[in-house]
Amino acid sequence: MTKHVNLRLPDDVHEMAVAAAAADDRSLNSWLIAVVRRAAERGERRSAQEA
């Protein structure tokens, strides 16, 4: 199952994200999913370490 999220990015951040996705040979959507997944996993690890 997937969820739809409407995300507003400043023009400069969008341009950087598009460039990063292209450099990684991914679509912007796929790249954003990977970035959010990594950030969320890091957050979970930090929370577990603090407990």
Residue frames as a rotation matrix with the C-alpha (Angstrom) as fourth column:
MET 1
0.579 0.815 0.000 0.00
0.815 -0.579 0.000 0.00
0.000 0.000 -1.000 0.00
THR 2
-0.586 -0.760 0.282 1.19
0.760 -0.636 -0.134 3.50
0.281 0.136 0.950 -0.73
LYS 3
0.303 0.593 -0.746 0.22
0.737 -0.642 -0.212 6.91
-0.604 -0.486 -0.632 0.58
HIS 4
0.158 -0.189 0.969 0.12
0.774 -0.586 -0.240 10.08
0.613 0.788 0.054 -1.44
VAL 5
0.157 -0.210 -0.965 1.80
0.765 -0.592 0.254 13.15
-0.624 -0.778 0.068 0.04
ASN 6
0.730 0.062 0.681 1.66
0.512 -0.709 -0.484 16.64
0.453 0.702 -0.549 -1.40
LEU 7
0.234 -0.773 -0.590 5.08
0.826 -0.162 0.540 18.15
-0.513 -0.614 0.600 -0.76
ARG 8
0.966 0.040 0.257 5.94
0.169 -0.848 -0.503 21.77
0.197 0.529 -0.825 -1.51
LEU 9
0.225 -0.960 -0.164 9.62
0.893 0.136 0.430 22.43
-0.390 -0.243 0.888 -2.11
PRO 10
0.459 -0.213 -0.863 11.34
-0.248 -0.963 0.106 25.74
-0.853 0.165 -0.494 -2.68
ASP 11
0.937 -0.049 -0.347 12.66
-0.344 0.065 -0.937 26.00
0.068 0.997 0.044 -6.24
ASP 12
0.086 -0.995 -0.054 16.29
-0.929 -0.061 -0.366 25.65
0.361 0.082 -0.929 -5.19
VAL 13
-0.312 -0.146 0.939 15.64
-0.658 0.746 -0.103 22.52
-0.685 -0.650 -0.329 -3.11
HIS 14
0.715 0.627 0.311 13.63
-0.161 0.580 -0.798 20.99
-0.681 0.520 0.516 -5.97
GLU 15
0.730 -0.497 -0.469 16.47
-0.596 -0.126 -0.793 21.64
0.336 0.858 -0.388 -8.41
MET 16
-0.302 -0.877 0.373 19.00
-0.952 0.259 -0.162 20.05
0.046 -0.404 -0.913 -6.05
ALA 17
-0.053 0.367 0.929 16.75
-0.436 0.828 -0.352 17.03
-0.898 -0.424 0.117 -5.49
VAL 18
0.917 0.379 -0.127 16.16
-0.254 0.307 -0.917 16.55
-0.309 0.873 0.378 -9.23
ALA 19
0.356 -0.870 -0.341 19.91
-0.799 -0.094 -0.594 16.72
0.485 0.484 -0.728 -9.85
ALA 20
-0.430 -0.509 0.746 20.66
-0.847 0.513 -0.138 14.27
-0.312 -0.692 -0.651 -7.03
ALA 21
0.382 0.654 0.653 18.01
-0.286 0.755 -0.590 11.85
-0.879 0.039 0.475 -8.31
ALA 22
0.913 -0.066 -0.403 19.40
-0.397 0.088 -0.913 12.04
0.096 0.994 0.054 -11.84
ALA 23
-0.030 -0.999 0.018 22.94
-0.933 0.021 -0.358 11.45
0.357 -0.027 -0.934 -10.56
ASP 24
-0.518 -0.068 0.852 21.64
-0.588 0.752 -0.298 8.36
-0.621 -0.656 -0.430 -8.74
ASP 25
-0.882 0.206 -0.423 19.79
-0.315 0.409 0.856 7.24
0.349 0.889 -0.296 -11.92
ARG 26
-0.641 0.731 -0.235 16.42
0.721 0.469 -0.510 7.37
-0.262 -0.496 -0.827 -10.12
SER 27
0.030 0.736 0.676 13.17
0.551 -0.576 0.603 9.18
0.834 0.355 -0.423 -10.55
LEU 28
-0.514 -0.153 0.844 12.61
-0.458 -0.783 -0.421 12.05
0.725 -0.603 0.333 -8.17
ASN 29
0.510 0.801 0.314 9.90
-0.733 0.213 0.646 10.06
0.450 -0.560 0.695 -6.41
SER 30
0.735 -0.291 -0.613 12.14
0.343 0.939 -0.035 7.01
0.585 -0.185 0.790 -5.95
TRP 31
-0.341 -0.925 0.165 14.99
0.358 -0.290 -0.888 9.18
0.869 -0.244 0.430 -4.72
LEU 32
-0.260 0.321 0.911 12.76
-0.726 -0.687 0.035 10.98
0.637 -0.652 0.412 -2.20
ILE 33
0.819 0.550 -0.161 11.47
-0.344 0.697 0.629 7.64
0.458 -0.460 0.761 -0.87
ALA 34
0.349 -0.773 -0.530 15.05
0.623 0.614 -0.485 6.44
0.700 -0.161 0.696 -0.33
VAL 35
-0.550 -0.572 0.608 16.04
-0.005 -0.726 -0.687 9.69
0.835 -0.381 0.397 1.42
VAL 36
0.112 0.679 0.726 13.01
-0.851 -0.311 0.423 9.65
0.512 -0.665 0.543 3.73
ARG 37
0.836 0.177 -0.520 13.50
0.009 0.942 0.336 5.93
0.549 -0.286 0.785 4.48
ARG 38
-0.081 -0.956 -0.283 17.17
0.590 0.183 -0.787 6.49
0.804 -0.231 0.549 5.47
ALA 39
-0.561 -0.102 0.822 16.26
-0.405 -0.832 -0.379 9.47
0.722 -0.546 0.425 7.66
ALA 40
0.470 0.822 0.321 13.46
-0.740 0.168 0.651 7.57
0.481 -0.544 0.688 9.37
GLU 41
0.691 -0.272 -0.670 15.69
0.354 0.935 -0.014 4.55
0.630 -0.227 0.743 10.02
ARG 42
-0.450 -0.882 0.142 18.39
0.345 -0.319 -0.883 6.78
0.823 -0.348 0.448 11.50
GLY 43
-0.273 0.450 0.850 15.80
-0.734 -0.669 0.119 8.41
0.623 -0.591 0.513 13.73
GLU 44
0.790 0.575 -0.211 14.60
-0.347 0.704 0.620 5.02
0.505 -0.417 0.756 14.95
ARG 45
0.259 -0.777 -0.574 18.16
0.617 0.590 -0.520 3.94
0.743 -0.219 0.633 15.74
ARG 46
-0.625 -0.481 0.615 18.79
-0.093 -0.737 -0.670 7.16
0.775 -0.476 0.415 17.68
SER 47
0.180 0.792 0.584 15.57
-0.821 -0.206 0.533 6.71
0.542 -0.575 0.613 19.63
ALA 48
0.816 0.098 -0.569 16.51
0.095 0.949 0.299 3.12
0.570 -0.299 0.766 20.49
GLN 49
-0.151 -0.966 -0.211 19.98
0.577 0.087 -0.812 4.21
0.803 -0.245 0.544 21.64
GLU 50
-0.555 -0.019 0.831 18.53
-0.431 -0.849 -0.307 6.92
0.711 -0.528 0.463 23.86
ALA 51
0.508 0.859 0.063 16.11
-0.548 0.266 0.793 4.53
0.664 -0.437 0.606 25.55
